[in-house]
Amino acid sequence: MTEKNKLLAQNIYLVLAGLFIASLVASNLIFQKFFYWYPFNIEIYGAKLFEVSVGLLPYPITFLITDILSEIYGKRKANQVVITGIFASLFSLGIIYVGKFSPATPWSPVDDKTFNLVFGAAPLAVLASMLAYLFAQFVDIRVYHFWKNYTNGKHLWLRNNFSTFSSQIIDTLTVLVLLCFFEIIAWNKFTGLLISGVMFKVLVALLDTPLLYLSVYWFRKRFNLNEGEEFKNLI
């Protein structure tokens, strides 16, 4: 690989890592707002079906990015981004705590009460999300590479969807159990939110498969990679 291509691949890796971290931190900060993502008003197990947190909007992007990184940069680089995301979440948690205990001025557009209402549950949410995210992302990467090795680098759609389905179910289940345990969400909402969250994430996983194919196709064409080939010792 030429130095020019190596530098380009390194820069793309940094951009993908940045998008991953930004999506993860944003999902932790905005999770308390819920919305309907389907026009039908269906209630199941005490919760509206297809009623999900806006925190789920950026979260599937993280799984698309780890799949791209796993496919092109390899398992080790994908794991590095996951670990970096943990430190970024902890750092954001520290900033929230500093902001929470910094008294607002009388003229502040956002007073202490409003700030605590919006971000008061964020530390517990970050903790719950981090634990769920840690399990789910490592499962995603491990399952992805299992299917990649099993199929000898073929059937990209298979490893993309199987890894995302399994990891998203684990993620949704874990984070909801923890949020209900910390009494941020009532237990009577658990089953409905679990079904809605899993269905939403599975649908997004299916929709992002063409994006993964396009991304991998571009990488292989731009860097002359064979099917299933990864960058080695690039960064």
N, C-alpha and C positions, 0 to 999 in steps of 0.2 A: 504494500500500500504506500502510495506517495505521501510525503509530508503534508501536502495540501489536503488530501482526502482524510488523513489521520486527524488533522486539526478540525476539519468539518465534522467528523464523527464525534470527536470529543465535545465540540460545541453543542451538537444536537443532544448528546447525553445530558449535558448541563441544563439545557432548555427543558427536556422531558422531566428531569429531576425537579426543576423549579416548579413546573406545572403540577407535578405530583404533590409536592409539599404544600403549595398554595391551595389545591383542591382539598387536601386532607384538613388543613387548619381551618379553612372556610366552613367545611361541613360541620366541624365541632362548634363553631361560633354561632351558626344560624339555625341549629337543630330545633329550637323551641317553637318555631312557626310550622304549622301543619296546613296542608292544602289538599284539595281533591284533584286527581289527575285523570279522572274518568267521568263522563257526563252522567252516568247512571247513579241514582241515589240508593245504594244497596248497603244494608247494615248486616254485619255478621259478628257474632260473639261480642256484642256490646260496643263495637267500633264500626265506623263507616268503611266499607271495602273500598280500596283504592284511595284511602286517606293516609297520606305519608308526610314525613317531615321534609321541609325544604333542604335539610342537610343531606338528603339523599341525592339531590341534583348534581353536586360536584363529585360525590363519592365514587360513582361508577367509573369516572375518568381515571381514578387511581388504578383500577384493575386493568383498564385498557393499556395504560402506560406500562404497568409491570409486565403485561403480556408482550408488548413491543420490546421492552428491555430484555426479557427472558429469551425471546426469539432471536434478537440481533446481537445483544451485548453479552448474553449468557447469564446463568443462574447467580453467579457471584455478584455481578453488577446490579442485578435486580434486588438482591438481598441488601446491598449497601444502601440503595435508595429507601427501602423499607425502614432500615435502622435509622437513617437520617430523618425520616418522617417522625419517628418516635421522639428524637431530640427536639425537633421543631415544635411538636405538640407540647412537650414539657416547657419549652421556652415561652410559648404563647400562654400557657397556664400561669407562668410566673408574671408575665405582663398583666394579665387579668387581675391577679392578686394585688399587684402594686396599684392598679387603677381602682380597685375596689376599696382599698384602705386610704386612698388619697382624697380628702374631703373636697367636694365641689365648691366653687365660689358662688356667691349669691346670684351672679349674673350668668352662670354657666347654662347654656342651652339644654344640657342634659344634667339633671340633678342626681344626687346619690341614689334616691329611690328608683328612678328610671333606670339608671345604670345597673343597679343590683337586680332589678326585675328582669332585664335582658340578659345580663351576664352572670347573675348570681348562681345559676345552676351549671354554668359552663365548666367549673373545675371538676365536678362529678361527671359531667358529660364527657369531658376530655379523658378522664380516667377510664370510664366505661368504654368509650370509643377506642382508646389506645389498646386496651386489653383485647377487645373484639378484633380490632384492626391487626394486632400482632398475630393472633391465631389465624385470621382469615388470609392475610397476605402471604404468610409463610406456607399455608396450605395451598394457596393459589399457585405459587411458584413451584412448589414440590409436585403438585398434580400436573401442572403444565409440562414440566420436564419429564415426568413419568410417561405421559402420552407421547411426547416428542421422541423420546428414546424408543418407546414401544413400537411406534409407527415409522421409525427411521427417518424422522424429519418430514414425513408426509402428513396430509390431512390436517392442515392448519386449523380449520374450523372446529375439528374435534377437540383438540387440546385447548383452544381458546374458550369454547363454551363449557366443556366439562370442568375445567379448572375454575372458571368464573362461577358456574352454578354451585359447585360444592363450597367454595370459599364464601360466596354471598349468603348462603343459607347459614353457615357458621357465624358469619359476621352479624347478620340480623338477629339471630337467636341470642347470641351472647350479649349484644348491646342492649336489647330489650329486657333481658333478665336483670341486668345490672341497673338499668334505669328504673325498672319497677322496684327492685330491691332498695334503691336509694330514695324511693317514693317521689321521683320526678314525674313518673307516669303511673297512673292507677293500674292495678293488676287486671281489672276488668276490660282494659283496652289491649291487653297483651296479645291474645290470639288474633284479633282482627288486624292489629298493626303488623304482626308477624307475617300473616298471609299476604297483606297488602305490600309490605316491604319486599318480601321474597319475589312476588309476582312482578313488582316494578323493576327490581334488579335483574331478574331473568329476561324480561322484555328488553331492557337496555343492553344486556349482554348479547342478545340476538341481533339487535340493531347495530351494535358496534363491530360485529364481525366483518362487514365490508370495509370499515375503516382500518381494521387490522390488516386485512388483505392488501389494501392500497398502500399502507405504510410499509409492510414487508416487501411488497413488489418494488416500491421506490428504492428502498435500501439495497435490495439485491441488484437492481439494475444500476444504481449509482455507484455502488462499491464492488460490483462484480462478485457477488456472493452466490454460492451454490445453494440449492434447497437444503435447509437445515443447518447451513454453515453459520458460525458466529464469529464476531470479532474476538481475537485472542490477544491478550496482553496489550490492549489498546490504551487504557488509561491507568 
